[in-house]
Amino acid sequence: MEILSKVHWKNLVSWAQDKPEVVVLSADLTSSVEVDNFRDTYPDRFFSLGIAEQNMMSFAAGMAREGLRPFIHTFAVFIYRRAYDQISMSIAYSNLPVRMFGFLPGITTPGGASHQAIEDISIMRSLPNMTVLETGDATDVESVLDVADGVDGPVYIRMLRGEIPRLFNSSDRMRLNSARVLARGRDITLLSSGICTEEAMRVTPLLQERGVSLTHLHVTTLKPFTDPEVRSALESAGKGIITMENHSSIGGLGSATAELMAEMGIGKKLTKIAIPDLFLHGASRPYLMKEYGLDAMSLVKKVESILGETFDISEQDLQAVRIQAVHSLAKAEAL
């Protein structure tokens, strides 16, 4: 697996070179959200608003009204928790093209409850006019700029930083409301998003070797959630459906899937692998994924439960967990 460092740091500068209307806003976390390279390259198009996220949202709304294309960068929790009213009334209500990049989603930070965005999809998905995207690998991070910039209205993006794997070929770019089909089968349909897709990809070949016929989709658009490929995969699941996400079990991918299943009249068992309905403590990403049941072995156990079989898959059978340095120059997890 190819591991890339500071993908957004490099990509944003080249992507924005011929787009003078694109401006970047930061809330005193410039290097932590990988826009210091943009600041140094295009100083006239970079605005540091300080630790004032509410003002930053209103500022961005005003810029959008004047024909600019604001790209907001900060930690996810500081977008939807601190500035929700400004997002709702200044940006979403007017359907303005403001793109909000929320870093450190879910358990990708050791910062504990104050920094872990575990309910952001639920909140942002409920806002009228809002599009919600999530990145899961380096290819997603590289291509999400085009996807977000092509939306006629506000966009919220769950963004990855630091050291990121390339799970998908660089030519297999993210597309709006279009999941990547990673495997096709008839027993179980698995929908995964964000960092959970990497965990799922560690398991699916082993399950297939043991005779499990499985459809696996990597979901990058959480709203709208009308992808025909997703609908087809839900209909074709013979024995059950699993969703796997780095978000609360309430309001995220699992809930969106349940809503769609109900609308379509699909009466099959849905199993949600997600963060339980509680606040988490601070720790490393691998520890938290194991502690709260978001890792590859958790998926193995859910599949065994649905099919009523034991597949004798151990931790040693799975590909090694990537251990990232918390305090590295890439700031993989550090604040």
N, C-alpha and C positions, 0 to 999 in steps of 0.2 A: 504494500500500500504506500503510495506516495504521500508524504507529509509536507505541506507548504507552510511558510511562516509569513504572517502579516499580509495576507492576500489583499484585503481591502485597502490597506495602506498604499500598496503599489497600484492596484487596479483603478481606484477612484481618480487618481491624477491623470492617467492616460485616457480613461473614459471621458472625462470632463474637458479634455483639451480643446475640442471644437464645439463646446456648449457653453458659451459665455454667460447664458442666463442662469446656469446652475450655480447656486451659492451654498456654502456650507456653514451651518451654525453649530456652535459647541457651548456646553454649559460647564466650563472649567474642567473638562475631562479630555482635553484635546489629544494628548498622546495615548490615553487609556482607551480611546475609541478609534484610534488609527487615522486621525485626520491631520496630524502635525505635518505630514508630507504635503497635503493639499494646502495647508496654511503657508508653508514655506514656498510652494510653487506658485500659488495664486493668492498673494496676500490681500489683494483688493476684493476678492470674492469670499473671504473668510471673515466670520464675525464671532467673537467670543462674548457671550452674554453673561458670563459669570454664573454663580450659583443662584440662578433666578429662572428656573424652568418655565414657570407660568408666563413670565414676560417674554421668554424666548418663543413660546407658541404664538402669542399675539403678534410679536415682531415678525415671525415667519408668515403669518396670515396677511399682514400688511404688505410684505414683499411679494407674496403670490398675487395679490390684487393689482400690483404694479407690473405684472408680467414676468417676474423672476420665478425661478424654480428652486425653492428652499429645500435643502437636505439637512434635517436636524439629526444630530448625533449626541447621544448620551446613554447612560445606563437605562435599561428598560424600566426599572422601577420608578425612575425620576420622570419618565414620560407620562405613564398612565395613572400613577398614584398622586403625584404632586400637581399635575396640570390638567386633570380631566375636564374641568369646567371650561378652560380655555380651548382645549381640543374640541370639545363638543360644540361650543357656541361660536368660537372664532374661526375654526377650521372646517369641521364636519358639516355644520349647519349650512355653511356657504359653499360646500363641496369644492374647496380650494385644493390645488395640486401641491400639497405639502407632504414630503416624504419623511417619515420618522423612523430612524434606525435605532432600535433598542438593543443594546448590548447586554451580555451576561444574563440570558434568559434562564429561568428555572434553576437547576443545580449546577450551572456552569461557573458559579462563583462560590468561594468558601466563606462569603461574607455574612451568612446567616439570614434570618428572616427580613432584616431591613434592606438587604440587597438582592434577594432572590425573587425574581418576577415569576410567580407561580400561578397567577390568576389573570395575566395580561390579555391572553387570547379571549378569555371569557368576557372581559370588560370591553375590549376594543371590537370584538366581533358583534357586540350588541349595538354599536353606534351606527346610525344610518349613514350611508354614503362611504363608510370606511371599508377599505380592502385590507386584508390581513395576510401576510406572507411569512414564511419561516425558511431559513437556510439550514442545510444539513451537511454540506461539504464545501470544498473550495470552488467547485464548479457552480454551485448555487450562489456563493458569495460573489463570484465574478459576473454572473449573469443577472442577478437580482436588480442591478441598476437599470438595465434596459426594461425589465418587466415593470418595476415600480414607476419609472419615468413614462411608460406608455399608458398608465392608468389616468383616466380623466376624473381626478378627485383625490382625496387624501389616502395615503397608504401607511400602514404600520408594518415594520419588518422586524422580526426576531433575528438578530444578526450574530454571527460568530466572528471571533477574532483570534489572534495568536497563532498557534500551531494547529492547522486544520488538515484533515485527510482529504485526498481527492478520491471519492468513491465512484464518481461517474466521469466518463470521458469528457474532456473539455468541449467537445463539439455537441454533447448531449445537454444542451442548455435548459435552464428553467423556463417554463412557459406558464402564463397565467391560467389558473383553473385547469391545469393539465398535469395529472400525477404521472410519475415515471413507473412503468410496469417492469418490475425486476424479476418476477417469476409468475408462471401461470399454472394453476392446478384446480382441483375440484372439491377437495375436502374442506380446507380452511382458507378464508380471505384475511390477510394481515395488512392493515394500514398503519404505516409508521411515519413519523415526522421528526424533523430536527436531528439531534444527536442520537435519538433512539434508532434511527435507520441503520447506523453503523453497528449497533448492538444486534439488531435483527439479522443483518447480513452475516454475522458471525455464526448464526444458528441455522439459517435456512438450508444451506447445503447439507448439513448433517441430518436434518430432518428429512430432506429429500432422499438421501442415501438410505434412510430407514423406511422408505415407502410412503412418507407423508406427501400427499398431493396438495400443494400450497400455492395460492396466488399472493404475491407480495407487491404492494404499491408504496412508493415514497411520495408522500403528500407535501406539497410546498405552498398551496393556496388554502387557507383556512376559511376565508370568506372572499368571494363567493364560494359556495360548496355545492356546485352543481355539475361537476365533471362527469361526462357520460361514462368514462372509463371506471370511475369509482362506483357509479350506479350499477354498471354491468358486473363488476367484481362482487358487489354485495348480493346481487341476485343469484350469482352462480355458486355462492358458498354452500357446500352441501351439508357440513356438520357444524359450522360455527364461524364467527367473525371476531377478530381481535384487533383492537387499536392499541398503539404503543406510542407514548408521548412524554415529553419533558415538561409537564404542565399539570395543574390540578385535575383530578378526575371529574371535576365539575366545570362545564363550560368550554372545554377545549375540543380536540379532535374526536374524543370519544362521544361527547355530547352532540357534536355536529353530525356524527355518524348515526347516533341513535335517532336524532330528529329526522334525518333523511330516510332511515329504515322505516320509521313510523309513517312518514308521508307516502312511501312506496308500498306500504303494506307487507314488508318483509318480516315474517315471524320467526326469526332465527335467534339463537343465543348470541349475545354480544358480551365479550369479555374485555374490560378496560385495564390496560397496564398504564398506570399514571401515578402522579404524586397523590398520596392519600389526602383526605380533607383535614389537613393540619399544617401548622407552621413548621419548617424544618430548622435544624441546627446547622452551624457552620462546619464544613469538613471538605475534603477533596472530592472532586467529581466521581472518581471510581468508587470511593467509599459510600457516597450518598446514593449512587445508582444501585449498589448492592443492598444497602440498608433499607431503602424504600421500594425495592422491587422493580427497578427500571432496567435491569441489566439482562444480558443474554440468557443466563440461567433461569431468570424469572419467566422468560418467554417459553423456554423448554417445559417448565412445570405447567404453564397454562395450556400448552398444546397437549401435554400428557393428560391433563384433567379433562379436556374437551373430548379427546379420542378414547379415553379409558385405557390407555396403554402406557408402558414404560419403555423409554428408548435408550436407557443406559448411556446418557451423554453426561460427561463430567466436565468440570472446569478445565481439566487438562486437555480435553478434546477440542475445546474452543480455541480460537486464535487468541494470542496473548493480549491482555488489556494494555492499551497504551497509557503509560504513566507520564503525565505532563509535569514539567517543573512549574510549581506554583509561582515562584518568584524569578521568572526568566525575563530576558529582554523582550520576548514576544508577549509577555503578560497573558499567558494562556488562561490563568484563573485569577491571578492576583488582582486586587483593586487598583 
